[in-house]
Amino acid sequence: MQTLRVENLSKTYGEKTLFDKLNFIINEHDRIGLIGTNGSGKTSLLNVLTGCDEPDSGKLIAPRNYRISYLKQNPELDEHVSVLSAIFEGAAPVFQTIRNYEEALKIYGENPEDKKTQQRYVNAEEAMNRENAWSAESDVKTILTQLHLTQLDQKIATLSGGQKKRIGLAQVLIQAPDLLVLDEPTNHLDFDSINWLQDYLANYKGALLVVTHDRYFLDQIATQIMELSFGSLFSYTGNYQDFVQQKAERVALEEGTAHKEQQLYKKELAWMRTGAKARTTKQQARINSFNELESGLHATHLEEKVDINLSQQRLGKKVLELKNASLKIGTHQIIKNFDLLVQAKDRIGITGANGAGKTSFLNALAGEIPLKQGMLEIGQTVKMAYYKQQIEPIPEDKRMISYLDDYAQNVVDDNGQHVSTTQLLEQFLFPRFMHGTLIRKLSGGEKRRLYLLKLLMSSPNVLLLDEPTNDLDIATLTVLEDYLSTFNGAVITVSHDRYFLDKVADKLLIFSGDGHIERAAGHFSDYLKDHQDFEKYQPTAKKEKPAVPDKEQAVQEKTKLTYAEKVELKEVESVIDGLEQKKTKLQDEMAVLPGDDFTKLGDLQHKVEETDQKIEEKMQRWDYLSQFE
């Protein structure tokens, strides 16, 4: 069994301990969700596990041939190559075989009568057969189709950040490693792509370690949750729902213990402060006991909850209204003759296909881009805060407390009491020792949390939120959801997070592109259930047939086989015969092995399953070719 063992792993960043003496094992078929607050060290842990960074101490133990593929939050891709080239840029030998085949196929399609071209194509076909590269090639075409990446000749430099993330995802999936490590894989994915990815990972043969804010996604794929908190790692059996229950039980137990220790500490502190004149031996023992107790209390870490308790300005009846509005960006129609009335306490969720113009629509509501026609009316009492995907520039060399002091002069809570910058930072899970930290030392998620705090400090009564779940941790999202449930103003949010939409929106705008917008009421999950014809948002029952390249499609439409395909047909038949014989030989070996040799039996069974898969792939190819014989 292929396993990764982690022993006494530690890592610090400056004065901050990210994790300390972690010990755990990732087994072959584990499905692990890794969670924790922003800045807790999740990405740092992934970087160490995947060899992108070195630990301060500890070690990783794995078989020599153990392979790990890592999807980073921001994949590193060569800007000058095409989509297809980027996908096959991995080090695996099968990728070179596929690249050679793609080139040979392209040349053969352009000049099928040339003898050298025919021979090159035949050689490429033979290499594909030898290395079983057909499965890898068809898988990548399926993956690209499901992730809506169809322009395979497009240069990486011309793609959006979301498209690059999807290419990075396709790249690691096709490598089929022993351990698949995914950092926020659902960011920038439509619902149909997320559902397909859930199905794909459910059938994945290796181990999976994923960091994600998508709680529905965790519910579907995780069988174990690991939580990184204050440098320690806590493990929970089950999915996200199971984690919530088990975490609540653990915290309640810790809080009960801490409360008893706190009461004892107060009594001992009172005694210490009396300043006993005569320090007898017994009294000195009591002092020593007190010092140990005090040290233990300082070392005890219980997670705080983010408590957003800020005032907001009064909001009148008139909020926002669009009348006969149209918006066009270049040739891209966003809205057309669209009417919308936003009232106080409205909760509007905007979702739909990527590229349909949801962010542009928010920009128009915020008055940042003009309508092509129609009118936008904003109420006089409206005070708007706009949480954007791309945060405004933050002075990196400024300290957190200094940065917020510029905005904190008149901040009060909902009881009218002044709230200090220190209190605000602590409410947002920034402990006091961090308040003087330079902003450039914060993690990406911590910067997002600081940005959200700064927006809410302005006491807005209308919130525009553009994909807030992409960079905020689950703990912060949970409290934001609770805050929005009591927020007296209007909230309009763009999101692909089904869980978040269900919690914060009761009115929906579904963008499908070219100015087409569907309105709905209720939770988004209910909308999906009620629209069974809306296939692209439904879970896939089975994998779709792989897309066929244009050149191969042209060959497929012929009524007879080409010379190269006739050669391939004969070879496929012999390959199938050879695979059948190999399977029989493996089964014979299993039959004579001792029943307690589990390791050898497991290896042989794995080889049988691999052989079965190869036979099925070759049979599919044979079925296709034989119909033109």
N, C-alpha and C positions, 0 to 999 in steps of 0.2 A: 504493500500500500504506500503511495506517495504522500508524504507528510512534510510539513514545515514546522520545526520546533523552535520556539523563541525562549531564550534563557537569560534572565537578569538584564533585560534591555533597558537602557537609560539614555535620556537625551535632554540637554538644557539649551535654552536660547537666552543669552545674556544672563540675567539674574533669575530667569524664570525656569522652573523645572517642568518640562513638558510631560515626561513620563519617567518613572523611577522603578527599576528592577521588575519589569513586566515578564511574566512567564505564562505562555499558553501554547497550544498546538492547533494547527490547521490541518484537519484530515482531508482525505481525498474528495469526499462528496459534501463537505460542509458548505452551508449557505449562511454567511455571517454578515449582519448589518452592523457597521461601526458608527456610533453616534456620540455626540458630546457638544458642548457649547463652542461657539466660535473662539478660536485662540487656545483651545484645550490641547491641541497638538495632533489632531487626526491626520492632517495632511503630512505632517512631519513623520508620524508613525508609518504612513504608507510609503513615504520616500525612503525610509530606512529599510522597510521590508522588501522593497523592490530594488535595492542597491543604488538608488539615486543619491543617497546620503549615508554617511557613516554614523553609527551610534557612538556616544561617549564611552559606553561600556556595554558588556553583554555580547551575545552571539546568536547567529541564525544557523540552524542545523537542518540540512536537506540533502537528498540524494544528489549525486554529481550531475545527473541529467535533468534535474528539476527545473522547469521553465515557468517563468512568471511574465505576464503581460499586464501593462499598467496604463490605464486611461487617466491622464491628468485632467484637472479642471480646465486647463488651457493647453491642448495638445501642441507639441512642437513639430511642425511640418515644414518641408521644403517649399518655399513660396513659388519656386520657378517650375515645378513639375505639374503634371496633370493629376486629376483626381485618381484615376486608375493607377498611375505610377506611384502616387503616395500610398495607396492601399497596399501595394506589393513591395514596398521598400523595406520590409522586414528582413531579418538575417536568415530566416528559415530557407533551406535549399529549395523547398517547393515553390517559393515565391519567384525564384529565378527561372524555374521550369515554366511557370505560368506566364512570366513576362516573355520568354522565348516563344511560347506557343501563340500568344496574342500577336506578336510581331510577325510570325510565320503565317498566321491566319490572315492578317491584313494584306501582306504581300501576295499571298496565294489568291485572295479574292480579287486583287487588281490584275493579276496575270496568271490565270489557272493553267495555261497551256505550256508554260515554261518548265523544262525538265528539272532544272536546279531548284526552282521554286517548289515544284511538286515534292522533290526529295527532301527539301528543308521542312516542308509541312509534315511529311511522313515521319521524319526524325523527331520533330516536336511532338507529334502524336504518340510516338513510342515512349518518349520520355514522360509524357503525361500518364501513360498507362503504367509504366514501371513504378512511378512514385505516387500513384493514386491521386494525382493532382486534380482530377475531374471534380472530386467532391469539394476541394478548396475553391476551385474556380466558380462552380455553381453556387456555393455558399456565399461567396463575396457578391455575386450578382444579386442573389436574393436579399442579402443584407442591405446593399445599396438601394435596391428598389423599396424595401420597407422603410428605409430612413429618408426616402424622397431625394436621393442623389442620383439623378439620371443623366446629367451632362458629364460623362466620364472623361471627355477631352478638355474640360474647363480647367484653367490654371488655378492653383491654390490661392494665388495672390488676389484673385478677383472674388473670392468667397467671403461671406460674412462670418463673424465669430461663431454663430450657431451652426453654420454649415461645416466649419472646420471641426467643431466638436463632434458632429455626426461622422465625419471622415475618420477622426481619431477612434471613435467607437467601433466603426467597421474594421479598422486596422487591427485592433486588439482581439475582436471576436474571431476573426478569420485565423488568427494564429493558434487558436485552440490550445492554450497552455495548461499546465497542471494547476496553476493558480491564476485566476482572473481577478485583477484588482481594479475597481471602477470608482472614480471620485466624481460624484454628482452626475451619473450617466443620463438622467432624465431631463437635465437642463436643455432647453431649446428643442425638445421633442414634442410633436403633436401627440394627441391621445392614442391614435391608432399605432404610432410607432412605439409608444410606451407599452401598450398591450402586447404588441408583437415581441418586444424585448422581454417582457415577463414570460411569455411562452417559450422563447428561445432559451432563457436562462434556466427555466424549469427542467429542460431536457439536456442541459449542459453536463458533460461527464466529469469535468474537473471540479476543483474547489472554487468558491466565489467569496470575495471580500469586497463589500460595497459601502461607500459613504453616500448617503442621500438624505434629503429633507422630505422626500415624497413618502408620506406615511402609508398610503394605500399600496404603493410599490413595495415597501418593506413588509407589509402584511402578506403580500402575494408570494414573495421570494425567500424571505428569511426564515430559517429554522433556529437561529441563534442570534442574540443581540449582545454586542460588546459595547460597553459605555466607558469612555475615557473621561475621568473626572478627577481633578486635582492631582494629576500624575499617576493615579491608580486606574486599573482596569477591572470593571465588574462585568461578569458574564451572566446572561439570562437565557433560559431555554424557551424557544418558541419565537413567534413573530412580534410585530410592534405592539399589538393589543396585549399579548402575554407580558411583554416588557413593562407596559404601563402599570399593570396590576402588581407585578413582582417588585418594581421600583418603589411603588407607593408603600408596600409592606416593609421594604428595607429601610426607607427613609423614616417611616413611623417608628421603627425599632431604634434607629440611631438617634432620632430626636428624643425619644423617651430616655435613653441612656444618657444623652448629653444633658437633658434637663436635670436629672438626678445629680450628675457631676457638677452642674452649674450651681445648684442649691448648696451642695457641699462646699464648693469653692467660695461662695459668698460667706458662709459661716466661718470658714477658715480665714478668709480675708479680714473679716471683722475682728477675729481673735488676734491676727497678726498686727492689726492696727492699734490694738489696745496697748502695745508696747510693754509686755510683761517685764517687770524689773529684774526678776530673778530667773535666769535661764538655766533651769535644772536639766539633767540628762533626759528626762522624759519630755520636757518642753522642747529640747533641741531635736529630739526624734520627731516631734509633731511638726516642727519647722521644716525638717527635711521632707516629711510626708507632704506638706503643703507645697513645697517647691516642685516635687514630682507631679502633683496634681495639676499645678498651674502650667507646667510644661506640656502635660498631656492635653489640657484644654486648648492650648495654642496650636497643638498639632492636629486637633480634631477638625475635619472639614465637613461641613454640611452644606449642600448646595442651596444658595438663596434663590428666591423667585424674583423675576423681573416684575416690578410693581409700577405700572405707569399710572401715576396719580397727578395729572396736570390739568389745569383749568383750560377752558376754551371760550372763545368769544360767542356772544349770542348770534344766532342765525335766524334771519327773517324768513318769511314764507317763500320769497323769490330766491332761487339758488342759481341754477343754470337752465337755459332753454335754447335749443337749436330749432330754427325755423327754415324749412325748405333748404337745408344746408347741403352743399356739395364740396368735396375736397378731392383734389387730384395731385399726385406727386409724379411729375413727368407724364408718362402714359398710364400710370397706375391709378385706377379709380379706387378711392378709399370709401367714401360715402356719396350717395346721389339722392337729391331731393329728400333728405332725411330730417325727421322731426324727433325731438327728444326733450322731455320736460323732467328735470331733476329737482326733487323736493327734499326738504329737510328730513333727515333720518333714512333716506333712500340707501339701499345697499345693492349696487349694480356690479355684476361680474361680467367681464368681457373676455371671451375666449374664442377659439377657432383655429383655423389653419395658420401656419407660419407664413409670413409675408403678405398677409391679408390687410395689413395697415392698422393694427390695433394700437401700436405705439404712436403712430401719426395721428390717430384719432384723439388720444390723450393729449398730445401736443397742441391740437386744435382747441380742445376744451380749456387748456391752460392759457390759451391766447398766444402761444409761442409760434404758431404758423397760421397764416390767414386762410379763411375759407375761399374757395373759388367763387361760390355764390351762396346766397342765403344770409342768415343772421345768427350771431351768438350773443345772447343777453346774459349778463352776470349781475346777480343781485348786489345791492349796495353794501349789505352787511357781510358779504362773503370774504373770508380770509382763507386763502387756499395754500396748502402745502403739497408739493409734488415730489414723490419718491420715485426717482428715475433709475433705469437699469444702469446707466453710466452716471456715477455720482459726480458732483461738481468737484473741481480741484480743491484738495485740502492741503494746507501748508505742512509739508512732511517734516520740517525741522521745528515745528511748534509742538509744545507739550499739550496733552489732552485738556488739562484744566484751563490752560491759557486760551486755547481755541474756543472752549465753550463759555468762558467768562465774558467774551464779547457779546454773547446772546442771552446771558443769564440774569441781567439786571432786574428785570420785571417779571420773572417767572414765579407763579404761585400755584398751589395745588387747588383741588376743587373745593377746599374749605376757605380759600382766600389767604392762606399762610404762605409766606415767602419760602421758596425752596432754593437751597444753595447749590452751587455747582457740584460740590462734593456729594451731597445727598443724591443729586440726579445721576451722577456717575455710579454710585453704589446701587441705586435702583436698577441700573442697566448692567449689572454684573461686572462692573469694573471695580475691584477692591482698591482700598486706599493706597496700597503700595504701588499701584499702577498709575495713579492720577498724574504723576509727573513724567510719565513715559512719553518719549518722542513718538509722534504719530507714525513716522516711517517704520517704527519697530512693531507696529500692530499687524496682526494677520489681516487678510482681505475681509474675512467675516467680521472681525472686530471693527474695522473701518466702516463697514456697512451699518453696524449697530450704532456707532458714534454718529454717523450721518442721519440715521432715523431719529436718534435722540435730539439732535440739533433741529430737525424739522418740527418735532412735536413741542419743543420749547417755545416755538412761536405762537402757541395757543391757536391752532387753526380750527376752523369749523367745517371745512371741506377738504377731504383727503383724496388725492389721486395717487394710486399705487401701481407701478409698472413692474410686474414680475418680482414682487418682494420675496418670494420663496426661493429664488435662485441662489441667494448668498447668505440668508439668515439661518441660524441653526433651529432645530425643532423646539428647543426650550423657549427661545425668543419668539418664534412664530406662535406658539401656544398662548403666550401672554399677550401678544399683539392681537390675536383672535379674541381673547377675553376683553381686551381694551375696546376693540371695535364693537363688541356686543353692547357696550354701555355708552359708546360715543354718541353724543347728541346731534352731531352734524351728518353730512352726507359722505358716503364712501363710494368711490368708483375704482375698481381694481382690475387690471389685466393679469391673468394668470393661467398657467397650464396645470396647476396643482389641484387635482380633484378634491382632495381633503380640505385644502384651504378655501376653495370656492364654496364647498358645502357649508363651511363654518361661517363665512362672512357675507355671502350673497344670497338674496332671495328674488332678484330680477336678473335676467341674463340677456346679453347681446352676443349672438353667435356669428362671427365674421367668417364667411366662406370665400371671400375674394371678389374682385371686380365690383365692389360696391354693394354686394348682396349681404344683408344682415337680417338674421332671424331673431325675433324677440320671444322670450319664454319667461315663465314665472316658476319659482320654486328652486329646489336644490338641483345642482348640475347632475348628480348621480341619478336622480329621478328622471331628468331629461333624457339621459342616455338610455335608461330602461324603457322609456315610453317611445323612443324613436328607433325601433329595430331596423328601419330601412336606412338609417344613417350609418351605413356599414363602416365607414372609415373610423368611426369612434367605438366600434365594437371589438371585443377581444377576438383574435384570430383563432378559428377552430383548428386550422392546420397551416403549415407553411405553404406559401404560394409557390407556384412553379417558377424556377429561376428565370430571370430575364435573359433573352438571347441577343448577342451582339448583332448589330445591323448586317455585317457581312455574312455571319452564319445564318441569319434569318433569310438572306437572299438565296443561300445554298439550299435551305430547308424547303423553299417554295418550288424547287425543281422537281420534276417527275421521276428522275433517275439519279443514281448515285454517281458522284465524281470518282475518278480513279483513286484518289486518296481515301475516300470513304469506303470504297470496296476493299482496299487493303486493311483499313481499320476494322471493318466488319469481320473479316477472317481472323484478325488478331483478337478481337473481343471474344469470339467464340472459344479460342484456345485459352485466353486469360480466365474465362469463367470456369472452364474445365480444370485448370490448374488451381483455382481458388477452392473449388469443390473438393479436390483431392487434399488440399492443405487442411480444410476444415475436418475432413474424415480422419486425417492423421492426428490432429490435435485432440479430437474426441477419443481416439484410441489411446493416446497417452494419458488422458484423464481417467480412463477406465481402469488402468493398471496401477495408478498411484495409490499409496496408502491414504485412507480416509482422513487421517489427522495432519496431513501435510497441507495445511490451509494456504500457506504462501504460494506454493507451486500450483495448487489447484486454482487459486485466484488469478495467477498470471495466465494460466492456460485458458480459463474462462474468458478473460479479457481479450485474448487473441482470437478466440472463437467469435466473440461479438464483433470485433473489428473485421474479421473475415466475412461474416454475414453481411455487414454493411457494404463492404466492397462488392460482394456478389450482387446485392440489390442495385447498386449504382451501375455496374456493368450490364445487368439485365435491362435496366431502363434505357441505356445507350443502345443495346442490341435491338430492343423493341422499336426504337425510332429508326435505326438504319435499315432494319429488315423490311419495313413497310415500303421501301423504294427499290428493293432488290428485283 
